Amino acid sequence: MSTVGEPAVDATAMTLPPPARPTIEQAESSDDRTINAGATGTGSTMIADLAELEPGAVIARYRILGRLGAGGMGVVYRAHDAQLDRDVALKLLRVGDDGTEGRGRMLREAKAAAKIRHPNVVTVYDAGEVFGRVFIAMELIDGVTLKAFFRGRKRLWREVVGVMLGAGEGLAAAHVAGLVHRDFKPDNVLVETGGRVRVLDFGLARPASESEGPTMDSTHTPSMDDGPPVLRTLTQTGTLVGTPAYMAPEQHMCRGVDARSDQFAYCVTFFECLFGHRPFAGETQAELTMNVIEGRMVAPKDRGDVPAEIVAALHRGLAVDPADRHDALVDLLEQLRASVRRHAPHDRRTLLIAAGVMLPVLFGTAVYVAWREDAPTPTQEAVPTRTAPEPRDEVPVEHGLNGLPGVNLAPERPGVTIGQPRTIAAAAFAELVAGILPDELDAETNTAGVRVVGTGAGAWREPIQLLLSALDADNSRRPPGALLTQFTTPDGFCALYLLGADQYAGLKTEVLAGVPGVERVGRSEALRAVLVLGNGEAQAGVGELLRRAKAPRYREWCFVNTKMGDSKRCFTSREACEQEEAEWFDSKGHCKGAK
């Protein structure tokens, strides 16, 4: 290779060493390593399949200026585009041993990523191939990764939300372009010196039409002897793609992925930026996988002043079943923006001006009122002496604990205030919560809203506030029977389900209590909501019950309208039938199911 000042060496005319058999990228930490489908080998993590290109080497029309870094997909160089006279980031991608077809697929993916034009996505300028090695020329960004940006600094929730909204916009743009990133994580997000956030590294991205298939090599048929998917990763070709700490359950289980898998990774990243740790723990990859696929989340070590509705929105995005997550990433982003607007800090200057205007007015009013009370009136006369009233029968008066009639100063039961619901009835929410509380605690309502009372109530404040935020949000678009949110309580994991009328009526408490792993059940008919407290086995069992309940027992629901010549009216659901029935009859019972 040439050095600066010597004639340039055209790498396209060189014979590069044949690619080695790569395995797993060693990222900044072992938890953040990317698993590359198609990787094989016996444990080597070096990137020796790419010859080091020294300054002055030329790849196509790009002159190498220096090495920027390396990743699981290859090495990134700072290079100069001689044709357009600009510096670029040149990524020389690593290719596995799947031949021409694999190289062609990687080129198609690079070209697909180049179609994304969005201010929050790193622009791809060019892509090509040199002796079987795919290269991508990208925009050169002056910034740091998201992980480095928040390392060692105080995490203010508004700042985190602002940064993650930018990252979310970039990821959503990829979804609009028909791409699924499949490896979204803090190391694949850059924060520029000026503050703009960029999503990069679509090396594992696939068109949505391809991503719907399983993330497993079609030549391999898994068996029960293979063990958990994450244990098969180290020896099996093409099993998993992505970074395990940020992968969705369906990726861990080698099932089809889509934009909702990216949403899961986005919420893991968001959670980590907010609280300094990820929502799923695991000392080994196998333990991590089991926690993810069973939905066993770790509560924030210190929630600080992060609004409960933001945590609830993230919990929904971290649901095990993709159908229970937000319909699209843009829906989650809109919820986050709405929360920021609701919690916008007041303008202190405006408040001070208002106080400066109002204080003299209030002071003047108080002086005037005091003067009016003390001033004598012209018609004031001496108060005549009152005679003692005649004796009369005493009426019994109820006395409070302080001895004064009508006043009860009984001490309030120890507890914590959860808050005042905005869109749901406080009594219905208290009824729902009471079912999952231990025997020594209870939920009640007062003028402040809902309280949890009893010894140890403080430990339940945060999870119940998360629950209230989830239920108090606009759930009009949520399909009945879906998991709304999951959260951790002092007594275990809890899941909230919103049900349709038929589902709620058919899902009895004793049936739920009989599901293995279920410890306690809370219900509210007014909210058509069910709370289930238990372990991962419980959540799987309840999910199966709900899937069976979703299957229609009746093809249609009909009633005979005796007020309209015995005409028969039929509907696809019982709820619709009863709604029409109420228009004609004062009582229910006319709707009958037909199989």
VENNOR-V626787 format. One record per residue. RES is the residue in one letter. SS is DSSP state (H for helix, E for strand, C for the rest). PSI is psi in whole degrees, -180 to 180 (NA if undefined). D_LAST is the distance of its C-alpha to the last C-alpha in Angstrom with 1 decimal. Layout:
RES,SS,PSI,D_LAST  RES,SS,PSI,D_LAST
This chain:
M,C,149,78.2  S,C,160,80.4  T,C,173,81.3  V,C,133,81.8  G,C,-16,84.8  E,C,162,84.6  P,C,141,83.2  A,C,145,79.4  V,E,125,77.7  D,E,110,75.0  A,H,-20,72.2  T,H,-17,70.7  A,H,4,73.7  M,C,161,73.5  T,C,107,71.9  L,C,153,69.6  P,C,148,68.9  P,C,149,65.8  P,C,138,62.7  A,C,-179,62.3  R,C,96,59.0  P,C,157,57.7  T,C,-103,55.5  I,E,135,54.6  E,C,137,56.2  Q,C,103,58.2  A,C,-160,57.6  E,C,-34,59.4  S,C,161,57.9  S,H,-25,56.0  D,H,-22,52.9  D,H,12,52.8  R,C,147,53.3  T,E,131,51.2  I,E,125,49.6  N,C,118,50.0  A,C,140,47.8  G,C,-5,49.9  A,C,140,52.5  T,C,-180,54.2  G,C,-172,57.3  T,C,15,58.6  G,C,-8,58.9  S,C,135,61.3  T,C,10,60.5  M,C,159,63.5  I,C,46,63.1  A,C,-7,65.9  D,C,-9,64.1  L,C,123,65.5  A,C,139,69.3  E,C,125,70.6  L,C,121,71.6  E,C,162,74.8  P,C,133,75.8  G,C,-22,76.9  A,E,153,74.6  V,E,130,72.7  I,E,113,69.1  A,C,-119,68.6  R,C,14,70.1  Y,E,124,69.7  R,E,126,72.7  I,E,129,71.9  L,E,-27,73.3  G,E,166,72.1  R,E,130,69.2  L,E,-36,66.7  G,E,-179,64.5  A,E,153,62.2  G,E,-176,58.5  G,C,-23,56.1  M,C,-6,55.9  G,E,-160,59.6  V,E,142,62.8  V,E,131,63.3  Y,E,151,66.6  R,E,128,68.3  A,E,162,69.4  H,E,128,71.1  D,E,104,69.8  A,C,-29,73.1  Q,C,-42,71.6  L,C,1,70.1  D,C,58,72.5  R,E,152,70.0  D,E,143,69.1  V,E,167,65.7  A,E,118,63.8  L,E,118,63.7  K,E,119,61.1  L,E,107,61.8  L,E,146,58.5  R,C,138,58.3  V,C,138,56.6  G,C,-162,55.3  D,C,32,56.0  D,C,22,53.2  G,H,-157,55.6  T,H,-39,55.5  E,H,-42,51.7  G,H,-41,51.7  R,H,-40,54.6  G,H,-38,52.9  R,H,-41,49.7  M,H,-37,51.7  L,H,-40,53.6  R,H,-39,50.4  E,H,-41,49.2  A,H,-41,52.6  K,H,-35,52.5  A,H,-42,48.9  A,H,-31,50.2  A,H,-18,53.2  K,C,-15,50.8  I,C,120,50.0  R,C,100,52.4  H,C,142,52.0  P,C,-16,54.6  N,C,18,52.8  V,E,135,52.7  V,C,127,55.7  T,C,133,56.6  V,E,121,56.8  Y,E,-39,59.7  D,E,157,59.9  A,E,146,58.8  G,E,-170,60.4  E,E,134,61.4  V,E,109,64.7  F,C,51,65.0  G,C,-3,61.4  R,E,122,61.3  V,E,135,59.1  F,E,150,60.6  I,E,128,59.2  A,E,123,61.4  M,E,166,60.1  E,E,136,61.3  L,C,120,63.7  I,C,132,62.7  D,C,94,65.2  G,E,-170,63.2  V,E,163,61.7  T,E,160,58.4  L,H,-38,56.0  K,H,-45,56.8  A,H,-33,60.5  F,H,-41,60.1  F,H,-3,58.8  R,C,126,60.8  G,C,14,63.3  R,C,156,62.5  K,C,131,61.0  R,C,98,57.4  L,C,129,56.9  W,H,-34,53.2  R,H,-37,53.8  E,H,-43,55.8  V,H,-45,53.1  V,H,-42,50.4  G,H,-45,52.7  V,H,-45,53.3  M,H,-26,49.7  L,H,-40,48.5  G,H,-45,50.9  A,H,-39,49.6  G,H,-37,46.0  E,H,-41,47.0  G,H,-42,48.4  L,H,-39,45.5  A,H,-34,43.1  A,H,-38,45.4  A,H,-40,44.9  H,H,-40,41.1  V,H,-35,41.6  A,C,0,43.7  G,C,19,40.9  L,E,146,42.6  V,E,123,41.4  H,C,-51,44.6  R,C,-4,43.4  D,C,43,46.6  F,C,129,46.9  K,C,170,49.3  P,H,-34,52.4  D,H,-13,54.7  N,H,21,53.0  V,E,129,53.6  L,E,141,57.1  V,E,115,58.6  E,E,163,61.5  T,C,-35,64.8  G,C,-5,63.9  G,C,-14,60.6  R,C,144,58.2  V,E,137,55.4  R,E,137,54.6  V,E,138,51.9  L,C,-176,53.2  D,C,74,52.8  F,C,31,50.0  G,C,-26,51.2  L,C,4,47.7  A,C,151,45.8  R,E,149,43.4  P,E,147,41.6  A,H,-34,38.1  S,H,-32,36.8  E,H,-30,38.7  S,H,-14,38.0  E,C,-18,34.3  G,C,171,35.1  P,E,147,36.2  T,C,54,39.7  M,C,147,40.7  D,C,124,43.0  S,C,-16,40.9  T,C,-9,43.5  H,C,129,42.7  T,C,111,39.8  P,C,149,39.5  S,C,171,39.3  M,H,-25,39.1  D,H,-13,42.9  D,H,-25,43.3  G,C,-175,42.7  P,C,145,41.7  P,H,-38,41.8  V,H,-24,44.8  L,H,-24,46.8  R,H,-15,46.2  T,C,-40,47.5  L,C,-18,51.2  T,C,-13,51.1  Q,C,136,48.2  T,C,126,48.6  G,C,30,46.4  T,C,-57,43.9  L,C,152,43.9  V,C,140,45.3  G,E,-172,46.2  T,E,116,47.9  P,H,-40,46.1  A,H,-19,47.0  Y,H,2,45.1  M,C,145,42.4  A,C,160,38.7  P,H,-39,36.6  E,H,-28,35.1  Q,H,-42,38.7  H,H,-32,39.7  M,C,8,36.8  C,C,37,37.7  R,C,176,34.5  G,E,146,34.2  V,C,157,35.8  D,C,-163,35.7  A,H,-26,37.1  R,H,-23,35.3  S,H,-41,37.5  D,H,-38,40.5  Q,H,-40,39.2  F,H,-49,39.2  A,H,-37,42.8  Y,H,-43,43.8  C,H,-35,42.7  V,H,-46,44.5  T,H,-44,47.6  F,H,-48,47.3  F,H,-45,46.9  E,H,-40,50.0  C,H,-34,52.0  L,H,-45,51.2  F,H,-4,51.9  G,C,4,54.0  H,C,158,51.6  R,C,159,48.3  P,C,-14,45.0  F,C,124,44.5  A,C,172,47.4  G,C,118,48.4  E,C,-22,51.8  T,C,164,50.6  Q,H,-35,48.2  A,H,-43,46.0  E,H,-41,45.8  L,H,-46,45.2  T,H,-45,42.3  M,H,-40,40.6  N,H,-38,41.1  V,H,-49,39.6  I,H,-18,36.5  E,C,-1,35.9  G,C,28,36.6  R,C,94,39.7  M,C,155,41.6  V,C,130,45.1  A,C,151,45.8  P,C,137,48.6  K,C,-36,52.0  D,C,105,53.1  R,C,-23,50.8  G,C,-134,53.8  D,C,20,53.0  V,C,126,50.1  P,C,141,47.5  A,H,-33,44.5  E,H,-26,42.1  I,H,-44,43.6  V,H,-41,43.1  A,H,-39,39.4  A,H,-39,39.0  L,H,-41,40.5  H,H,-40,38.3  R,H,-39,35.2  G,H,-16,36.8  L,C,14,37.4  A,C,147,33.8  V,C,-47,33.0  D,C,124,29.8  P,H,-31,30.8  A,H,-20,27.6  D,H,-3,28.9  R,C,-179,32.3  H,C,146,33.4  D,C,-37,31.7  A,C,159,35.2  L,H,-34,38.7  V,H,-31,39.8  D,H,-41,37.4  L,H,-42,39.1  L,H,-38,42.5  E,H,-37,41.8  Q,H,-40,40.8  L,H,-43,44.1  R,H,-42,46.1  A,H,-39,44.6  S,H,-40,45.6  V,H,-41,49.1  R,H,-41,49.5  R,H,-31,48.4  H,C,22,50.9  A,C,133,53.7  P,C,144,57.1  H,C,151,59.0  D,C,109,62.2  R,H,-35,64.9  R,H,-41,67.5  T,H,-41,65.6  L,H,-39,65.2  L,H,-40,68.9  I,H,-43,69.9  A,H,-41,67.7  A,H,-39,69.1  G,H,-32,72.7  V,H,-41,72.0  M,H,-32,70.3  L,H,-48,72.6  P,H,-37,75.8  V,H,-46,73.8  L,H,-39,72.3  F,H,-44,75.8  G,H,-40,77.4  T,H,-43,74.9  A,H,-41,75.4  V,H,-43,79.2  Y,H,-44,79.0  V,H,-42,76.8  A,H,-40,79.2  W,H,-39,82.1  R,H,-37,80.6  E,H,-34,79.9  D,H,-21,83.5  A,C,134,85.3  P,C,149,86.9  T,C,149,86.1  P,C,-29,89.0  T,C,15,87.7  Q,C,130,87.3  E,C,164,88.8  A,C,141,89.5  V,C,123,86.7  P,C,150,87.7  T,C,129,87.9  R,C,141,84.9  T,C,152,85.4  A,C,136,83.5  P,C,155,80.4  E,C,146,80.5  P,C,143,78.7  R,C,165,75.1  D,C,136,72.4  E,C,138,70.8  V,C,127,67.1  P,C,134,65.4  V,C,133,64.3  E,C,125,61.7  H,E,144,63.5  G,C,-175,62.0  L,C,-22,63.2  N,C,4,66.1  G,C,-7,67.4  L,C,141,66.8  P,E,138,64.8  G,C,3,61.2  V,C,123,61.4  N,C,110,59.5  L,C,37,60.5  A,C,136,58.5  P,C,138,58.2  E,C,142,54.8  R,C,142,52.9  P,C,140,53.5  G,E,-170,50.8  V,E,147,49.9  T,E,128,48.5  I,E,-42,45.5  G,E,175,45.5  Q,C,117,44.1  P,C,146,40.6  R,C,-37,40.6  T,C,-7,37.0  I,C,163,35.3  A,C,133,36.3  A,H,-40,38.9  A,H,-39,37.6  A,H,-40,34.1  F,H,-42,35.6  A,H,-39,37.9  E,H,-41,35.1  L,H,-46,33.3  V,H,-38,36.6  A,H,-30,37.7  G,C,-26,35.0  I,C,-3,36.6  L,C,150,40.2  P,C,167,42.3  D,C,-31,43.4  E,C,-4,46.7  L,C,160,45.1  D,E,163,43.1  A,E,137,41.9  E,E,170,43.2  T,E,150,43.8  N,E,-166,47.0  T,C,-23,48.7  A,C,-5,48.7  G,E,-124,44.9  V,E,137,43.5  R,E,148,45.7  V,E,122,45.3  V,E,152,47.8  G,C,166,49.5  T,C,127,51.8  G,C,11,50.7  A,H,-27,48.6  G,H,-32,50.4  A,H,-17,48.8  W,H,-4,45.4  R,H,-53,46.5  E,H,-49,45.8  P,H,-36,42.3  I,H,-33,41.1  Q,H,-39,42.7  L,H,-42,40.8  L,H,-45,37.6  L,H,-42,38.5  S,H,-40,39.4  A,H,-42,36.1  L,H,-29,34.1  D,H,-12,36.7  A,C,171,36.3  D,C,103,34.2  N,C,23,30.8  S,C,-25,29.1  R,C,-1,28.2  R,C,130,26.9  P,C,138,23.2  P,C,148,21.6  G,C,4,21.3  A,E,153,24.5  L,E,122,27.7  L,E,-45,30.2  T,E,163,33.4  Q,E,146,35.1  F,E,162,38.5  T,E,136,41.0  T,E,169,42.0  P,C,-21,44.9  D,C,8,42.6  G,E,-170,40.5  F,E,144,37.9  C,E,142,35.4  A,E,142,32.3  L,E,128,30.6  Y,E,136,26.9  L,E,130,25.4  L,C,158,21.8  G,C,173,19.2  A,H,-45,18.3  D,H,-41,15.2  Q,H,-45,17.1  Y,H,-43,20.1  A,H,-34,18.5  G,H,-19,16.9  L,C,85,20.1  K,C,155,22.5  T,H,-41,26.2  E,H,-30,26.6  V,H,-45,24.0  L,H,-41,25.9  A,H,-23,29.2  G,C,-6,28.3  V,C,131,28.1  P,C,133,31.4  G,C,-14,33.9  V,E,128,32.5  E,E,-47,35.3  R,E,154,34.3  V,E,132,31.4  G,E,143,31.7  R,E,151,29.1  S,E,113,29.1  E,C,-36,26.4  A,C,-36,28.4  L,C,-11,28.4  R,C,49,25.0  A,E,148,27.1  V,E,132,27.5  L,E,131,30.8  V,E,121,31.1  L,E,126,34.6  G,E,-159,35.3  N,C,-172,36.3  G,H,-36,34.9  E,H,-36,32.9  A,H,-45,31.2  Q,H,-40,30.2  A,H,-41,28.7  G,H,-43,26.7  V,H,-39,25.4  G,H,-39,24.6  E,H,-40,22.5  L,H,-43,20.6  L,H,-37,19.9  R,H,-39,18.8  R,H,-36,16.2  A,H,-28,15.2  K,H,-27,15.0  A,C,124,12.2  P,C,128,9.1  R,C,-28,7.0  Y,C,144,4.4  R,C,-36,4.9  E,E,165,6.9  W,E,131,8.9  C,E,156,11.0  F,E,152,14.1  V,E,121,16.6  N,E,95,20.0  T,H,-14,22.5  K,H,-3,25.3  M,H,49,24.5  G,C,36,24.5  D,C,33,21.0  S,E,146,19.5  K,E,127,15.8  R,E,130,15.3  C,E,149,12.2  F,E,159,12.4  T,C,-15,11.2  S,C,155,12.1  R,H,-37,12.6  E,H,-44,16.2  A,H,-38,16.6  C,H,-46,15.0  E,H,-31,17.4  Q,H,-43,20.2  E,H,-37,20.0  E,H,-40,19.6  A,H,-22,22.8  E,H,-22,24.6  W,H,-28,24.3  F,C,151,24.1  D,C,-16,26.3  S,C,158,23.8  K,C,177,20.3  G,C,-3,17.5  H,C,-23,16.3  C,C,129,13.2  K,E,140,10.0  G,E,143,6.6  A,E,126,3.8  K,C,NA,0.0
